[in-house]
Amino acid sequence: MTMQDKSGQRVPDVTFQTLSNEGFVPLTSGDLFAGKTVVVFSLPGAFTPTCSSTHLPRYNELVPAFKSCGVDSIACVSVNDAFVMQAWRADQQADNIEFIPDGSGLFSQGMGALVNKDELGFGMRSWRYSMLVRDGVIEKMFIEPNEPGDPFKVSDADTLLNYLNPTAVLPKRVAVFTKPNCGYCTTAKQKLHDAGFNFEEIELGKGGHSLSLLAAVSGAATTPQVFVDGELLGGAEQLATWLQTIESTKLPAQ
């Protein structure tokens, strides 16, 4: 499909059906956009490979950087129902992202993004794009090219953040290997949290993660093992030393 750039236009006026502990809660376009600066990224479907492995996680990682650029909220739109979107949010541990269930596709249709994915058994879904919206008016869009399959070239978080501020400070990417009932692991995670770092935890014994994996990537057999921006920092002692010596350029936790 060829999606048209709607920069300068208002977002579609629709009502989404979201979920709370009390049941369905209507959320209007006005609720979502009025008086706010909002980053929106729309994708074909919850739990799908590119959406779950790359598109959503990077926006979730860059929430502090977007907030430092004056963005009030980041919204993920998909033609899925509220139950699916709620489950996906929990699975991704993406509490800083607003998951918007466009179950009937009305918002996507209004954006000119609704596309037939019958060949995959999906039915009607959204084309992949991102946009910056200020007080309900679209300022900038990044639309994936009209190519076969599911192109993912321009609607990523880094491209939109670069548009907002090419010199924005990116949060460090921290991963921690842990195991159950490990006091040193608990201490390491608390230190990272107290220092304002978001991190991904890889717990041995869950999801097929084993000691062999830890040894293969770190050369160590003890936990915790901390990686920062792809480099092995080490265990709890090395983490404590690093936290004492790093410059205070990190972004605040959200």
C-alpha positions in Angstrom: 0.0 0.0 0.0 1.0 3.6 -0.3 0.1 5.5 2.9 -0.2 9.3 2.5 1.8 11.6 4.8 -0.8 13.5 6.9 1.6 16.0 8.5 -0.2 19.2 9.3 -3.6 17.4 9.8 -5.4 16.5 12.9 -5.5 12.9 14.1 -8.7 10.9 13.6 -11.4 11.6 16.2 -12.2 8.1 17.6 -13.0 6.3 20.8 -10.8 3.4 21.9 -12.0 0.7 24.3 -9.2 0.2 26.9 -9.2 -2.0 30.0 -8.9 -1.3 33.7 -9.6 -3.5 36.8 -13.2 -2.4 36.6 -13.7 -3.4 32.9 -13.8 -1.4 29.7 -12.9 2.2 29.8 -13.5 4.5 26.8 -10.5 6.6 25.7 -11.1 9.4 23.2 -8.6 10.9 20.8 -9.0 14.1 22.9 -8.0 12.2 26.0 -4.9 10.9 24.4 -3.7 14.0 22.4 -5.3 17.3 23.6 -2.7 19.7 25.1 0.0 17.1 24.9 3.1 16.2 22.8 2.7 12.5 22.0 4.9 10.1 20.1 2.8 7.4 18.3 4.1 4.3 16.6 1.7 1.9 14.9 2.5 -1.7 14.0 0.8 -4.8 12.4 0.2 -6.8 15.6 0.9 -7.6 19.2 3.2 -10.6 19.8 4.5 -10.6 16.2 8.3 -11.0 15.7 9.5 -7.5 14.6 7.0 -5.7 16.8 8.0 -7.7 19.9 11.8 -8.0 19.4 12.6 -4.6 18.0 9.9 -2.0 17.4 8.3 -1.8 20.8 11.3 -2.6 23.0 13.4 0.2 21.6 10.7 2.8 22.2 10.4 1.4 25.7 14.1 1.8 26.2 14.2 5.4 24.9 11.3 6.7 27.1 13.7 8.8 29.3 15.3 10.3 26.2 11.9 11.2 24.7 10.7 12.7 28.0 13.9 14.9 28.1 12.8 16.3 24.7 9.4 17.4 26.0 7.4 14.4 25.0 4.5 13.7 27.4 3.7 10.2 26.4 4.5 7.4 23.9 1.6 5.4 22.4 1.7 2.1 20.6 -1.3 1.6 18.3 -2.3 -1.8 16.9 -5.5 -3.3 15.4 -5.8 -5.7 18.3 -8.4 -5.9 21.1 -7.8 -4.5 24.6 -7.2 -7.9 26.1 -4.5 -8.7 23.7 -2.8 -5.3 24.1 -3.0 -5.6 27.9 -1.4 -9.1 27.8 1.3 -7.8 25.4 2.1 -4.9 27.7 2.6 -7.2 30.6 4.7 -9.6 28.6 7.0 -6.8 27.4 7.1 -5.1 30.8 6.5 -1.9 29.0 4.7 0.1 31.7 5.9 3.5 30.4 4.2 2.9 27.0 0.5 3.6 26.4 -1.0 0.6 24.6 -3.9 1.7 22.4 -6.2 -1.0 21.2 -7.6 0.0 17.8 -9.7 -3.2 17.7 -12.1 -2.1 15.0 -9.4 -0.4 13.0 -11.2 3.0 13.0 -8.1 5.0 14.0 -5.9 3.2 11.4 -8.6 3.7 8.8 -8.7 7.4 9.5 -4.9 7.6 9.2 -5.1 5.8 5.8 -3.0 3.0 7.3 -5.5 0.1 7.2 -4.1 -2.7 5.1 -5.4 -6.2 4.2 -3.2 -8.9 5.7 -5.4 -11.9 4.7 -2.4 -13.7 3.2 -1.1 -14.1 6.8 -4.5 -14.8 8.3 -4.5 -11.4 10.1 -7.3 -9.7 8.3 -7.2 -5.9 8.4 -4.2 -4.4 10.2 -2.2 -1.2 10.4 0.7 -0.3 8.1 3.8 0.4 10.1 4.5 4.1 10.8 5.4 6.6 13.5 4.5 10.2 14.1 4.9 13.2 16.4 1.6 14.8 17.4 1.3 18.1 19.2 -2.1 19.0 20.7 -3.8 16.6 18.2 -2.0 17.9 15.1 0.5 15.7 13.3 3.8 17.5 13.0 5.9 14.7 11.5 5.4 11.2 10.1 7.8 8.4 9.3 6.0 5.9 7.0 7.5 2.6 6.0 8.0 2.3 2.2 5.6 0.5 -0.1 7.5 -2.8 -0.3 6.5 -6.4 0.0 6.3 -8.0 3.4 6.7 -5.9 6.5 9.4 -3.2 5.9 10.9 -1.7 9.1 13.3 1.1 8.0 12.1 4.5 9.2 9.4 4.1 11.9 11.9 3.1 14.6 12.4 5.0 17.9 15.9 6.2 17.1 14.8 7.9 13.8 12.0 9.8 15.6 14.2 10.7 18.5 16.9 12.0 16.1 14.2 14.2 14.5 13.3 15.7 17.9 16.9 16.1 19.0 20.0 14.8 17.1 22.1 15.3 20.2 19.8 13.6 22.7 21.6 11.6 25.3 20.7 7.9 25.0 20.2 5.8 28.1 22.7 3.0 28.6 21.6 -0.5 27.6 22.1 -2.6 30.7 21.5 -6.4 31.0 21.9 -8.4 34.2 22.2 -12.2 34.4 20.8 -13.5 37.7 19.6 -16.6 39.3 16.9 -17.3 42.0 17.8 -16.8 45.6 20.9 -14.9 44.8 21.5 -12.2 47.4 24.3 -10.6 45.3 21.9 -10.4 42.4 19.2 -8.7 44.5 21.8 -6.2 45.7 23.0 -5.5 42.1 19.5 -4.9 40.8 18.8 -2.6 43.7 21.9 -0.6 43.1 21.0 -0.2 39.4 17.5 0.9 40.3 18.8 3.4 42.9 21.2 4.8 40.4 18.4 5.4 37.9 19.2 2.7 35.4 16.6 0.6 33.6 17.9 -2.9 32.8 16.9 -6.2 31.4 17.1 -9.2 33.6 18.0 -12.6 32.2 17.2 -15.1 35.0 18.8 -18.5 34.7 16.3 -21.3 34.8 13.6 -19.2 33.1 12.8 -19.2 29.4 15.4 -21.8 28.6 18.2 -19.7 29.9 20.9 -21.8 31.5 24.3 -21.6 33.1 25.7 -22.7 29.7 24.3 -19.5 28.2 25.9 -17.4 30.9 29.3 -19.1 30.5 29.1 -18.7 26.7 28.5 -14.9 26.7 30.5 -13.9 29.8 33.0 -16.7 30.4 31.8 -16.7 34.0 29.9 -19.2 36.1 28.7 -16.9 38.9 25.9 -14.4 39.1 25.2 -11.6 38.8 27.0 -10.7 35.5 26.3 -7.2 34.2 26.6 -6.0 30.7 26.6 -2.3 29.7 26.2 -1.3 26.1 27.2 -4.7 25.0 30.4 -4.9 27.1 30.8 -7.2 30.1 31.2 -5.2 33.2 31.4 -8.1 35.6 29.9 -9.1 38.9 28.6 -7.2 41.9 31.9 -5.8 42.9 32.7 -4.5 39.4 29.2 -3.0 39.2 29.6 -1.1 42.6 33.0 0.3 41.4 31.5 1.4 38.1 28.6 3.1 39.7 30.9 5.1 41.9 33.1 6.2 39.0 30.8 6.9 36.1 30.0 10.5 35.2 26.6 11.8 36.1 25.3 11.9 32.5 22.7 9.2 32.8 19.0 10.0 32.3 16.7 9.8 35.3 14.6 6.7 35.8 11.0 7.0 34.7 
